[in-house]
């Protein structure tokens, strides 16, 4: 027990003295400060669009929520009153404003003359027609689908034939494949390509996922170095595995706790359970990698092999972990490669 405690204390000191741990901590704290100090409008390249929903229809609320969660060149956000919208437009907080009137969706799919969505702009508003297209597309898709369902019902085609889910699949497949909403003339680029642009955010969350995993690998490297130096000769196999687990955790937990603190300070949405489970998963993965390295039928020491491979592997984790590139734009082949690297899942 005394030997185990001594090794535990030594490993804690080694973790505290490791320059890589301080570098990772400094990067996380710096990114968190950027998130706190830099205004939201300057952190991302997008056009803020205010939307006021006066229609209490459940589907309208769902469409508005979809717009607000959309990631594109526009950043839709909901306001509580027309006065708030006008203030935001006057102060430059919003580029364009949309007001959805009462009973809009019900009237737009019925026989009554539909109310119109009011579009409020200023002399400095830009890309207003494209923002309007984003709003119109979502309501059009719903209305057209509803009209299609009602028409088929009138002719009796849904009786024992195509169900609503099947109708929706056919309709969505046609709309997405036909490219109805492709506009041209915006700097020679197609509109659907422009809407795929992601917000440029400060990647604190993704860096944290990479650093937690990197800390686990540093802990594993420390353990393999001790194995090469015959530190654990008096330990049994079970004790060695347990010691490896402890040593990896000693490195991983400080970065995990610091990451959580940075998320809270920066106001980033995250799940405590997700961070905790991810940390446990990468600790377990590092332990498995350690066993693999020890069992490799080679004469070179496992620590030397890992130290040679580790820099390249961490660079690949950086490239394919969603930190530098938008993984949504990757080909299917590259997306499958990304699944090999744990930071991709954080």
Number of C-alpha atoms within 10 A of each C-alpha: 6 7 11 13 10 11 16 16 12 13 21 14 12 15 23 15 11 12 11 15 19 14 12 19 18 12 15 24 20 14 18 24 14 15 22 15 11 10 10 11 11 10 15 15 17 19 21 21 25 26 27 21 21 17 17 13 14 10 14 21 14 11 15 22 14 13 21 17 12 16 16 17 21 24 21 28 18 17 17 12 13 17 10 13 24 19 12 19 22 13 10 14 16 23 27 28 28 23 20 19 17 16 15 20 21 17 14 16 16 11 8 9 10 15 15 13 17 13 15 17 18 15 6 9 16 13 14 18 9 17 22 15 15 16 17 12 13 15 17 14 14 17 17 13 17 16 14 15 18 14 13 15 12 10 9 11 14 17 10 7 9 14 12 13 9 12 17 17 11 12 16 14 11 12 13 10 9 10 10 11 14 12 16 11 8 11 6 8 12 14 16 14 10 15 15 14 16 19 16 13 12 15 15 22 20 18 23 25 26 23 25 27 29 26 27 27 26 24 27 28 24 20 24 25 18 14 18 13 10 10 13 18 10 10 13 10 11 9 13 16 16 13 19 25 21 19 26 28 23 21 28 26 18 17 25 22 14 16 24 20 15 24 21 13 14 18 12 15 9 12 11 10 9 11 19 14 13 20 22 15 14 23 28 16 16 25 24 15 15 22 16 12 17 15 10 11 8 10 6 9 15 22 21 14 14 20 16 11 11 16 12 11 14 19 12 14 22 21 16 24 26 20 20 12 13 15 17 11 12 13 10 11 8 12 15 11 11 21 13 14 19 18 26 20 13 17
